[in-house]
C-alpha cells in the first residue's frame, strides 16, 4: 500500500480540531463503477468468491459439493473468458470445503475429511494454476488430528451436514508463512474442568510444513477466552487471551465491572514451554484488543479503551521490538468529532453528561467495534470501526411467541496513525442503517445490505456502504436519515484524501437498477479494483469498482 510522506508534515501543521471541522463534502471523480454482463449462477452451487490479478484477470469460484468446482473467468473489463470445470467425482463424497487461499502467486483449495474408521480429522490442500485454473499435481494431506470443534451446518447438498469452520488461517506480513489453528473437541463438557488443546502448525508459501504441535492451554476454558492469534517473522505464534475473574455469587463486588485481564501466550518453534506475557493497561479500561502484524512483520497490539467502566474514549497501541511489547500508547478520540452528525436528543444527553460531571468534554462512544487494521507501506496504519448494536423483542402471537432480532449499524470512524501508534487524525462518516429478522420474506439474511467496505489506495481512504438518498448533502449538525435493509437505498462511496478532505459519490440507486449488493462482500483483486456480485430478480451481475490514481 502506498501513501505520501506529505501526510506526516500535514499532521504536524493541523490540529485535531482542524481535521474534524473540514466539513465541506465535495463530489468525487476518483471512483468509477463498471457492470459486467448478466449471468446465471450455476444451479445449486455455493459462492466461493472472486480472485484475480492484473496478469491473469478475474475468476468467480462456484462450488457444488460432491459434484464440481466451476471457475467462471473474466478479463479486467468484466468480459467473460469462458470457464474451467473441476470434477469432484473422484474425491470423498463427505469432504467439507474449507475455502480458497491465495499466498503470493499461489492459489490453494483446502478441504477436510473425517476418517470415521480411524476417528481422524484430515486436512488436504490442492493447488490450482492461477491462469488456467487447472489443478497442479494432486491433493496433499497436511494435517491429521482427533475430532475438532467447529460449526455444525449444511454442506449445500439435499441432506448433507458437516462440522465447518474447524480451521483458521493466520498469515505473516508478506504471505510467505501461514499458521493453521484448530481446537480439539473437549473430552470434558464441564468448562471448569476442561483445558483447551489448540493445534498450531506453520507452513511456507508452498504449504510445506515448517513446524507445529498441539498446545494445552494453561487455564481452564471457564477461566479464559482465546481472542486472537498471530505469527511473527521468526515463525513464533502468539495467542491473545483474556483471563476471567473467578465467579463468586456471594461477593457483590464481583458483579461490578473490573479491569479486564489480557495476556499473550507465545508458542515458540523450538520450545515446548508457553511464555505468558501480561498486558498492563495501567489506569485505563480495555474494551477490546487484537494482535496484528504490520507491513514489515512487526507485531502490534491495538484496541479500544475507556477512562471509566463503560463506553469507548479512544484507541490504544503497543509495539513489539522483536523481543517484547512496549508500553501502551493511548489516543483519545476528540469530543468535537464525536459530537458531529448527532440528533438534538443525543446532543442534549451529551450536555447533560458534561453538566453532571462538572466539566466539558470527555464524551464516550458506545458499541464501537474495531473492524479492520490496514498497514501501509510508509509505516502509517488505518483503523476502521463502526458503532453497532442489536436488540431482541418477543411478541405474543396467536399460536405462541415470536422472537424478532433488530440490527442497528451506525457511524463509521476512520482513525489514521503513524508507526509509533500516535493518532494523526480521526474522521467520522455519518451512517444509519437498520434491519430486522422480520425481513426474511424479502430474502433477508443477517444484515445483508448493512455495514460497509473499506479500501486504501494511493493515500486515499474509501468507504462503500448503502445509504439513504436524504443524506447526500448532510451537514455536521444534522443526523443521518436511516437506510432500511433490503428496502432500496443508494450505494455510496465516501473518500477521505491525505489532507482530510471528504468526497462523496452515489454509485447507483437500487430502485433504478432493480438490483442490490452486499457492501461487506467486496473482494479486492488488485490494488485499485474491487469486485462484488449484484443481485436482482432473474439476473446476477459482477460489478467492479475502480479507484483512480491521485490527480
C-alpha positions as CSV (number, residue, x, y, z in Angstrom):
1,X,0.0,0.0,0.0
2,X,1.2,3.4,-0.9
3,X,1.0,6.9,0.6
4,X,2.9,10.2,0.6
5,X,5.4,11.5,3.0
6,X,3.4,14.7,2.9
7,X,0.9,13.1,5.3
8,X,3.3,13.4,8.3
9,X,4.1,17.0,7.5
10,X,0.4,17.8,7.3
11,X,-0.3,16.0,10.6
12,X,2.0,18.5,12.3
13,X,0.5,21.5,10.6
14,X,-3.1,20.9,11.6
15,X,-4.7,20.3,15.0
16,X,-7.3,17.5,15.6
17,X,-9.9,20.3,15.6
18,X,-8.9,21.4,12.2
19,X,-9.1,17.9,10.8
20,X,-12.6,17.4,12.3
21,X,-14.0,20.7,11.1
22,X,-13.2,20.4,7.4
23,X,-16.9,19.9,6.8
24,X,-17.4,20.6,3.1
25,X,-18.1,17.4,1.3
26,X,-17.2,17.5,-2.4
27,X,-18.2,15.4,-5.3
28,X,-15.8,12.6,-6.2
29,X,-14.3,11.6,-9.5
30,X,-11.8,9.1,-8.2
31,X,-14.3,6.2,-8.1
32,X,-15.6,4.5,-11.2
33,X,-18.2,1.7,-11.4
34,X,-18.4,-0.8,-14.2
35,X,-21.0,-3.6,-14.8
36,X,-20.4,-7.0,-16.2
37,X,-22.8,-8.9,-18.4
38,X,-25.8,-10.7,-16.8
39,X,-25.0,-14.3,-15.9
40,X,-26.8,-17.1,-14.2
41,X,-25.0,-18.5,-11.2
42,X,-24.6,-22.3,-11.7
43,X,-27.5,-24.1,-10.2
44,X,-27.1,-25.4,-6.6
45,X,-23.5,-24.1,-6.4
46,X,-22.1,-22.1,-3.5
47,X,-20.4,-18.8,-4.0
48,X,-16.6,-19.3,-3.4
49,X,-15.7,-15.6,-4.0
50,X,-13.7,-13.7,-6.6
51,X,-9.9,-14.0,-7.1
52,X,-7.7,-12.2,-9.6
53,X,-4.8,-10.1,-10.6
54,X,-3.7,-7.8,-13.5
55,X,-1.8,-10.6,-15.3
56,X,-4.5,-13.3,-15.3
57,X,-7.7,-11.5,-15.0
58,X,-10.6,-12.4,-12.7
59,X,-12.4,-15.6,-11.7
60,X,-15.6,-16.4,-9.8
61,X,-15.4,-19.7,-7.9
62,X,-18.6,-21.7,-7.7
63,X,-18.7,-24.9,-5.7
64,X,-21.2,-27.8,-5.7
65,X,-20.4,-30.4,-3.0
66,X,-20.0,-33.9,-4.4
67,X,-20.1,-32.7,-8.0
68,X,-17.6,-30.0,-9.2
69,X,-15.9,-26.6,-8.8
70,X,-16.6,-24.2,-11.6
71,X,-14.2,-21.3,-12.3
72,X,-16.0,-18.5,-14.3
73,X,-13.3,-16.4,-16.0
74,X,-13.4,-12.7,-16.8
75,X,-10.9,-10.1,-18.0
76,X,-10.3,-6.9,-16.0
77,X,-13.1,-5.3,-18.0
78,X,-15.6,-8.0,-16.8
79,X,-15.9,-9.6,-20.2
80,X,-16.4,-13.4,-20.0
81,X,-13.5,-15.6,-21.0
82,X,-15.1,-19.0,-20.6
83,X,-15.0,-21.4,-17.7
84,X,-13.0,-24.3,-16.2
85,X,-14.8,-27.2,-14.5
86,X,-13.0,-29.3,-11.9
87,X,-14.8,-32.6,-11.4
88,X,-15.1,-33.9,-7.8
89,X,-16.3,-37.4,-8.6
90,X,-13.0,-39.0,-7.5
91,X,-12.9,-37.1,-4.2
92,X,-14.5,-38.2,-1.0
93,X,-18.3,-37.6,-1.0
94,X,-18.3,-36.3,2.5
95,X,-15.5,-33.8,2.2
96,X,-16.0,-30.3,3.7
97,X,-14.9,-27.3,1.8
98,X,-12.6,-25.2,3.9
99,X,-12.2,-22.4,1.3
100,X,-9.6,-21.0,-1.1
101,X,-6.5,-19.2,0.0
102,X,-4.0,-17.1,-2.0
103,X,-0.4,-16.9,-1.0
104,X,2.0,-14.9,-3.1
105,X,1.4,-16.3,-6.6
106,X,-0.3,-19.5,-5.4
107,X,-4.0,-20.4,-5.2
108,X,-4.9,-23.2,-2.9
109,X,-8.1,-25.1,-2.2
110,X,-8.4,-26.6,1.3
111,X,-10.8,-29.3,2.3
112,X,-11.2,-31.7,5.2
113,X,-12.4,-35.3,5.5
114,X,-13.5,-37.1,8.7
115,X,-12.0,-40.6,8.7
116,X,-14.7,-42.3,10.7
117,X,-13.0,-45.7,10.9
118,X,-9.8,-44.3,12.4
119,X,-11.5,-41.3,14.1
120,X,-9.2,-38.8,12.4
121,X,-9.8,-35.4,11.1
122,X,-7.7,-34.8,8.0
123,X,-6.9,-31.5,6.2
124,X,-5.9,-31.6,2.5
125,X,-4.6,-28.9,0.1
126,X,-4.7,-28.8,-3.7
127,X,-3.0,-26.0,-5.7
128,X,-4.6,-24.6,-8.9
129,X,-2.8,-22.7,-11.7
130,X,-3.9,-19.0,-11.5
131,X,-4.1,-18.7,-15.3
132,X,-5.7,-21.9,-16.5
133,X,-7.3,-22.9,-13.1
134,X,-6.4,-26.5,-13.7
135,X,-5.0,-28.4,-10.7
136,X,-1.3,-28.6,-10.2
137,X,-0.4,-32.1,-9.2
138,X,-2.5,-34.0,-6.7
139,X,-4.0,-33.0,-3.3
140,X,-1.8,-33.5,-0.2
141,X,-2.8,-34.3,3.3
142,X,-1.2,-31.7,5.5
143,X,-2.8,-32.3,8.9
144,X,-4.1,-35.3,11.0
145,X,-5.9,-34.8,14.3
146,X,-8.6,-36.0,16.7
147,X,-12.2,-34.8,16.3
148,X,-12.3,-31.0,16.1
149,X,-14.7,-28.3,17.3
150,X,-16.4,-26.2,14.7
151,X,-19.9,-25.1,13.4
152,X,-22.5,-27.7,12.5
153,X,-24.0,-26.6,9.2
154,X,-25.4,-27.8,5.9
155,X,-22.9,-28.7,3.2
156,X,-25.2,-27.4,0.5
157,X,-26.5,-30.8,-0.7
158,X,-30.0,-32.0,-0.1
159,X,-29.3,-34.0,3.1
160,X,-25.6,-33.3,3.9
161,X,-24.4,-31.8,7.2
162,X,-20.9,-31.4,8.5
163,X,-18.8,-29.6,11.0
164,X,-17.4,-26.5,9.3
165,X,-15.0,-23.7,10.3
166,X,-12.7,-26.2,12.0
167,X,-9.6,-24.4,10.8
168,X,-8.4,-20.8,11.0
169,X,-5.6,-19.3,8.9
170,X,-3.2,-16.5,10.0
171,X,-0.7,-15.0,7.6
172,X,2.5,-13.2,8.2
173,X,3.0,-9.7,6.8
174,X,4.0,-10.8,3.2
175,X,2.0,-14.0,3.0
176,X,5.1,-16.2,2.9
177,X,4.0,-18.0,6.0
178,X,0.7,-19.2,7.3
179,X,-0.3,-20.5,10.7
180,X,-3.1,-23.0,10.8
181,X,-5.1,-23.2,14.0
182,X,-7.6,-25.8,15.2
183,X,-9.3,-26.8,18.5
184,X,-9.6,-30.4,19.7
185,X,-13.1,-31.2,20.7
186,X,-13.1,-31.2,24.5
187,X,-13.4,-34.5,26.4
188,X,-14.8,-32.7,29.4
189,X,-18.2,-31.0,29.0
190,X,-17.6,-29.0,32.2
191,X,-15.8,-25.8,31.2
192,X,-14.4,-25.5,34.7
193,X,-12.5,-28.8,34.2
194,X,-11.6,-28.6,30.6
195,X,-8.3,-27.1,29.3
196,X,-8.4,-26.5,25.6
197,X,-5.9,-28.2,23.3
198,X,-5.1,-25.9,20.4
199,X,-3.2,-27.2,17.3
200,X,-0.7,-24.7,15.9
201,X,1.1,-25.6,12.6
202,X,3.2,-23.3,10.5
203,X,3.6,-23.7,6.7
204,X,5.5,-21.9,4.0
205,X,4.1,-20.3,0.8
206,X,4.0,-23.7,-0.9
207,X,2.1,-25.2,2.0
208,X,5.1,-27.3,3.1
209,X,5.1,-27.7,6.9
210,X,7.8,-25.9,8.8
211,X,6.8,-26.9,12.4
212,X,3.8,-27.4,14.5
213,X,2.3,-29.1,17.6
214,X,-0.7,-29.2,19.8
215,X,-0.6,-26.9,22.8
216,X,-2.5,-27.3,26.1
217,X,-3.8,-24.1,27.5
218,X,-2.6,-23.0,30.9
219,X,-6.1,-22.2,32.2
220,X,-9.4,-23.9,32.1
221,X,-12.0,-22.9,29.4
222,X,-14.1,-21.3,32.1
223,X,-11.2,-19.2,33.3
224,X,-10.1,-17.8,29.9
225,X,-11.2,-16.8,26.4
226,X,-9.0,-17.1,23.3
227,X,-9.3,-13.8,21.4
228,X,-6.8,-13.7,18.6
229,X,-3.7,-15.3,17.0
230,X,-0.8,-14.0,15.0
231,X,2.5,-15.3,13.5
232,X,5.7,-13.2,13.6
233,X,8.8,-13.2,11.3
234,X,10.6,-15.9,13.4
235,X,7.6,-18.2,13.0
236,X,6.6,-17.9,16.6
237,X,2.8,-17.8,17.2
238,X,1.1,-15.5,19.7
239,X,-2.2,-16.3,21.3
240,X,-4.1,-13.3,22.8
241,X,-6.3,-14.4,25.7
242,X,-8.5,-12.8,28.4
243,X,-8.1,-14.3,31.8
244,X,-11.5,-14.3,33.6
245,X,-12.0,-13.4,37.2
246,X,-13.4,-16.2,39.3
247,X,-17.2,-16.1,39.8
248,X,-18.5,-15.7,43.4
249,X,-22.2,-15.2,43.7
250,X,-21.8,-14.2,47.4
251,X,-19.4,-11.4,46.6
252,X,-21.5,-8.5,45.3
253,X,-18.4,-6.6,44.3
254,X,-17.5,-9.3,41.8
255,X,-20.6,-8.4,39.9
256,X,-19.3,-4.9,39.2
257,X,-17.1,-4.4,36.2
258,X,-13.4,-4.6,36.9
259,X,-10.4,-4.1,34.7
260,X,-10.1,-6.9,32.2
261,X,-7.0,-9.2,32.4
262,X,-5.4,-9.7,29.0
263,X,-2.4,-11.9,28.4
264,X,-0.3,-13.1,25.5
265,X,0.8,-16.7,25.1
266,X,3.9,-17.2,23.0
267,X,4.3,-20.5,21.2
268,X,7.9,-20.9,20.0
269,X,9.2,-23.3,17.3
270,X,12.0,-25.0,19.4
271,X,10.4,-24.9,22.8
272,X,7.5,-26.8,24.4
273,X,7.1,-24.2,27.1
274,X,4.5,-21.5,26.8
275,X,5.6,-18.0,27.7
276,X,2.9,-15.9,29.4
277,X,3.1,-12.1,28.9
278,X,0.9,-9.7,30.9
279,X,-0.8,-6.7,29.1
280,X,-0.7,-3.8,31.6
281,X,-3.4,-1.2,30.9
282,X,-2.4,0.9,33.9
283,X,-5.3,3.1,34.9
284,X,-7.4,2.5,31.7
285,X,-10.2,0.0,31.0
286,X,-9.5,-2.1,27.9
287,X,-12.7,-2.5,25.9
288,X,-11.4,-4.6,23.1
289,X,-8.0,-5.9,21.9
290,X,-6.4,-7.6,18.9
291,X,-2.9,-8.6,17.8
292,X,-1.6,-7.7,14.3
293,X,1.4,-7.9,12.0
294,X,2.4,-4.7,10.2
295,X,3.8,-4.2,6.7
296,X,7.4,-5.1,7.9
297,X,6.3,-8.0,10.1
298,X,6.5,-6.3,13.4
299,X,3.7,-7.2,15.8
300,X,1.3,-4.6,17.3
301,X,-1.5,-4.7,19.9
302,X,-4.5,-2.5,19.0
303,X,-7.8,-2.0,20.7
304,X,-10.2,0.5,22.3
305,X,-10.1,1.7,25.9
306,X,-12.2,3.7,28.3
307,X,-11.2,6.1,31.1
308,X,-14.1,4.7,33.1
309,X,-16.0,1.5,33.3
310,X,-18.1,1.9,30.2
311,X,-18.0,3.2,26.6
312,X,-15.0,4.0,24.4
313,X,-12.8,7.0,24.9
314,X,-10.0,6.2,22.4
315,X,-7.6,3.8,20.8
316,X,-4.5,2.1,22.3
317,X,-1.4,0.7,20.6
318,X,1.6,-1.3,21.7
319,X,4.6,-2.0,19.5
320,X,6.8,-5.1,19.6
321,X,10.5,-4.5,19.3
322,X,11.4,-8.1,18.3
323,X,11.8,-9.1,21.9
324,X,8.9,-7.7,23.9
325,X,6.0,-5.3,23.7
326,X,6.5,-1.7,24.8
327,X,4.1,0.3,26.9
328,X,0.6,1.1,25.6
329,X,0.1,4.4,23.8
330,X,-3.4,5.9,24.4
331,X,-5.1,8.2,21.9
332,X,-8.3,9.9,22.8
333,X,-11.0,10.5,20.1
334,X,-11.7,14.2,20.1
335,X,-15.1,15.3,21.5
336,X,-15.8,17.6,18.6
337,X,-15.6,14.6,16.2
338,X,-17.9,12.5,18.4
339,X,-20.5,15.4,18.6
340,X,-20.7,15.7,14.8
341,X,-23.9,14.4,12.9
342,X,-25.8,13.8,16.1
343,X,-29.6,14.3,16.8
344,X,-30.8,17.1,19.1
345,X,-31.7,14.4,21.6
346,X,-28.2,12.9,21.5
347,X,-26.6,16.3,21.9
348,X,-28.8,17.0,25.0
349,X,-27.6,13.8,26.5
350,X,-24.0,14.8,25.9
351,X,-24.6,18.2,27.5
352,X,-26.3,16.6,30.5
353,X,-23.4,14.2,31.0
354,X,-21.0,17.1,30.9
355,X,-23.1,19.1,33.3
356,X,-23.3,16.1,35.7
357,X,-19.6,15.5,35.6
358,X,-18.9,19.2,36.1
359,X,-16.6,19.5,33.2
360,X,-16.7,20.0,29.4
361,X,-15.8,17.2,27.0
362,X,-14.9,13.6,27.9
363,X,-17.5,12.2,25.6
364,X,-17.7,8.5,25.0
365,X,-18.7,6.2,22.2
366,X,-20.9,3.1,22.9
367,X,-20.9,-0.2,21.0
368,X,-17.9,0.8,18.9
369,X,-16.3,-2.2,17.2
370,X,-12.9,-2.4,15.5
371,X,-13.3,-3.9,12.1
372,X,-10.1,-3.6,10.2
373,X,-6.5,-2.6,10.6
374,X,-4.6,-1.7,7.4
375,X,-0.8,-1.2,7.5
376,X,0.5,1.0,4.7
377,X,3.9,0.7,3.1
378,X,5.1,4.1,4.6
379,X,4.6,2.8,8.1
380,X,1.3,4.5,8.8
381,X,-1.8,2.5,9.7
382,X,-5.5,2.9,9.4
383,X,-8.1,1.6,11.8
384,X,-11.8,1.4,10.8
385,X,-14.6,1.0,13.3
386,X,-18.3,1.0,13.4
387,X,-21.0,1.7,16.0
388,X,-23.5,-1.1,16.0
389,X,-25.8,-3.0,18.3
390,X,-28.7,-5.5,18.2
391,X,-31.8,-5.9,20.3
392,X,-34.4,-8.6,20.7
393,X,-38.1,-8.4,21.2
394,X,-40.6,-11.2,21.9
395,X,-44.1,-10.8,20.5
396,X,-47.1,-12.8,21.6
397,X,-49.0,-14.3,18.6
398,X,-52.0,-16.5,18.1
399,X,-50.0,-19.8,18.3
400,X,-47.2,-18.8,20.7
401,X,-44.3,-16.4,20.8
402,X,-42.2,-14.9,18.1
403,X,-38.6,-13.7,18.6
404,X,-37.6,-10.7,16.5
405,X,-34.0,-9.5,16.2
406,X,-33.3,-5.9,15.3
407,X,-29.9,-4.8,14.0
408,X,-28.5,-1.2,14.0
409,X,-25.3,-0.2,12.1
410,X,-24.4,3.4,12.8
411,X,-21.5,5.8,12.2
412,X,-18.1,4.8,10.9
413,X,-14.8,6.0,12.4
414,X,-11.6,6.2,10.3
415,X,-8.5,6.5,12.5
416,X,-5.2,7.3,10.9
417,X,-2.0,6.8,12.9
418,X,1.8,6.8,12.5
419,X,4.0,3.8,13.0
420,X,4.6,4.6,16.7
421,X,0.8,4.5,17.4
422,X,0.2,8.2,17.6
423,X,-3.0,9.4,16.1
424,X,-2.6,11.7,13.0
425,X,-6.3,12.3,12.5
426,X,-9.8,10.7,13.0
427,X,-12.8,11.1,10.8
428,X,-16.5,10.3,11.5
429,X,-18.6,9.2,8.5
430,X,-22.3,9.6,9.3
431,X,-24.3,6.5,8.6
432,X,-27.6,5.0,9.9
433,X,-28.8,1.5,8.9
434,X,-31.3,-0.8,10.5
435,X,-32.8,-4.2,9.7
436,X,-34.9,-6.9,11.3
437,X,-35.3,-10.6,11.2
438,X,-38.9,-10.0,10.1
439,X,-37.5,-9.1,6.7
440,X,-36.9,-12.7,5.9
441,X,-39.8,-12.7,3.5
442,X,-37.8,-10.3,1.4
443,X,-34.8,-12.6,1.2
444,X,-33.2,-11.3,4.4
445,X,-30.1,-12.8,5.9
446,X,-28.3,-11.2,8.9
447,X,-27.5,-7.6,7.9
448,X,-27.3,-8.2,4.1
449,X,-27.0,-4.7,2.9
450,X,-25.8,-3.1,6.1
451,X,-22.3,-2.2,7.4
452,X,-19.6,-1.1,4.9
453,X,-16.4,-2.0,2.9
454,X,-13.1,-0.1,3.4
455,X,-10.3,0.2,0.9
456,X,-7.0,2.1,1.0
457,X,-5.4,3.3,-2.3
458,X,-2.7,5.9,-3.1
459,X,-3.1,7.7,0.2
460,X,-6.9,7.8,-0.1
461,X,-9.4,6.1,2.2
462,X,-12.5,4.8,0.6
463,X,-15.7,3.6,2.3
464,X,-18.5,1.9,0.3
465,X,-21.9,1.5,2.0
466,X,-25.7,1.6,1.4
467,X,-27.2,4.9,2.3
468,X,-30.4,6.9,2.3
469,X,-30.7,9.4,-0.5
470,X,-31.6,12.2,2.0
471,X,-28.0,12.1,3.3
472,X,-26.4,13.4,0.1
473,X,-25.8,16.9,1.4
474,X,-25.7,16.2,5.2
475,X,-24.2,18.9,7.4
476,X,-22.1,18.3,10.5
477,X,-25.1,19.5,12.8
478,X,-27.6,17.1,11.1
479,X,-28.4,13.5,12.0
480,X,-28.3,11.0,9.0
481,X,-31.6,9.5,7.8
482,X,-31.8,5.7,8.1
483,X,-31.4,3.1,5.3
484,X,-33.7,0.1,6.0
485,X,-32.1,-3.2,5.0
486,X,-33.5,-4.7,1.7
487,X,-35.7,-1.6,1.1
488,X,-34.0,0.2,-1.7
489,X,-31.1,2.5,-0.9
490,X,-28.2,4.3,-2.6
491,X,-24.8,2.5,-3.0
492,X,-22.5,5.3,-1.9
493,X,-18.7,5.9,-1.8
494,X,-17.0,8.3,0.6
495,X,-13.4,9.2,0.1
496,X,-11.0,10.9,2.6
497,X,-7.8,12.2,1.0
498,X,-4.5,12.6,2.8
499,X,-5.4,16.3,3.6
500,X,-8.5,15.2,5.5
501,X,-10.9,16.4,2.8
502,X,-14.1,14.3,2.4
503,X,-15.6,13.5,-1.0
504,X,-18.9,11.7,-1.7
505,X,-20.4,9.9,-4.7
506,X,-23.6,8.0,-5.3
507,X,-22.6,4.9,-7.4
508,X,-26.2,3.7,-8.2
509,X,-29.8,3.7,-6.9
510,X,-31.1,0.2,-6.0
511,X,-34.6,1.1,-7.2
512,X,-33.5,2.5,-10.5
513,X,-31.3,-0.5,-11.5
514,X,-33.6,-3.1,-9.7
515,X,-30.5,-4.8,-8.2
516,X,-28.6,-4.6,-5.0
517,X,-25.4,-5.8,-3.4
518,X,-23.9,-6.5,0.0
519,X,-21.1,-4.0,0.7
520,X,-19.2,-6.2,3.1
521,X,-18.8,-8.9,0.4
522,X,-16.5,-6.9,-1.9
523,X,-13.3,-8.8,-2.8
524,X,-10.0,-6.9,-3.6
525,X,-8.4,-8.3,-6.8
526,X,-5.8,-5.7,-7.5
527,X,-4.5,-2.6,-5.7
528,X,-7.1,-0.4,-7.4
529,X,-10.0,-2.8,-8.2
530,X,-12.6,-4.4,-6.0
531,X,-15.3,-6.9,-7.2
532,X,-18.8,-7.8,-6.0
533,X,-21.9,-9.6,-7.2
534,X,-25.1,-7.6,-7.7
535,X,-28.4,-9.4,-7.4
536,X,-31.7,-8.6,-9.0
537,X,-34.8,-10.6,-9.9
538,X,-33.8,-13.1,-12.5
539,X,-30.4,-11.5,-13.1
540,X,-26.9,-11.5,-11.5
541,X,-24.1,-9.2,-12.5
542,X,-20.4,-8.9,-11.5
543,X,-19.8,-5.3,-10.6
544,X,-16.4,-3.6,-10.5
545,X,-15.3,-0.5,-8.6
546,X,-12.0,1.0,-9.7
547,X,-10.2,3.6,-7.7
548,X,-8.3,6.2,-9.8
549,X,-4.8,7.4,-9.0
550,X,-4.3,10.8,-7.5
551,X,-4.6,13.8,-9.7
